[in-house]
Amino acid sequence: LDGLVQTTCLDGWVRITTTDPIAIPANLDDCPFAGSFEIEGSDATATITAFDPGAEITLSGETTSYATCDEVPSSCIQ
């Protein structure tokens, strides 16, 4: 996944760049278990990395770890 995206949730256009292929279970019932991607906006870049198990999100040099992707909080509530 690489390219520009704009949604009502995000303020303007963002660039999504896959830095390491995202590995998703064949049954699609579980969290991704490997890979990483970056989301770059006008004033910040977030890096999301999937592990088996868990995930890390780095934003502004600060990394937050999660035991599973289900623990990642929603950042866009409409």
C-alpha positions in Angstrom: 0.0 0.0 0.0 1.6 3.3 -1.1 0.0 6.5 -2.1 -2.0 9.5 -1.0 -5.3 9.3 0.9 -7.8 11.8 2.0 -10.7 11.0 4.4 -13.2 13.0 6.5 -11.3 11.7 9.6 -7.9 13.1 8.5 -7.2 16.8 8.1 -6.1 17.0 4.5 -4.1 14.6 2.4 -1.7 12.0 3.9 0.9 9.8 2.3 0.9 6.1 3.2 4.1 4.1 2.6 4.6 0.4 3.3 8.1 0.1 4.6 7.9 -3.7 5.3 5.1 -5.9 3.8 2.1 -6.3 6.1 1.5 -10.0 7.0 -2.2 -10.7 7.6 -3.6 -14.1 8.7 -5.3 -16.0 5.9 -8.6 -16.1 7.8 -8.5 -12.3 8.3 -9.8 -12.9 11.9 -6.6 -11.8 13.7 -4.3 -8.8 13.8 -1.5 -8.5 11.3 1.6 -10.3 12.6 4.4 -8.6 10.8 5.2 -5.5 8.7 5.2 -1.8 9.0 3.9 1.3 7.3 4.2 5.1 7.7 1.5 7.7 7.5 2.9 11.2 6.7 0.7 14.3 7.1 1.5 18.0 6.8 3.2 18.2 10.2 3.9 14.7 11.5 4.7 11.1 10.6 3.5 8.1 12.4 5.1 4.6 12.0 2.9 1.6 12.7 4.7 -1.7 13.2 2.9 -5.1 13.6 4.5 -7.9 15.7 3.4 -11.4 16.7 1.7 -10.5 18.9 1.2 -6.8 19.3 1.9 -3.5 17.6 3.9 -0.3 18.1 3.0 3.2 17.0 5.7 5.9 16.9 4.6 9.5 16.6 6.9 12.5 17.2 9.6 10.3 18.5 7.4 8.7 21.1 6.6 5.0 20.8 3.6 3.3 22.4 3.3 -0.5 22.5 0.1 -2.5 22.4 -0.3 -6.2 23.3 -2.7 -6.7 20.3 -4.0 -4.4 17.5 -7.4 -4.5 19.2 -5.9 -2.4 22.0 -5.0 0.5 19.6 -7.4 3.3 20.4 -9.6 4.8 17.7 -8.3 8.2 16.9 -11.2 9.3 14.7 -14.7 9.2 16.3 -17.3 10.8 14.1 
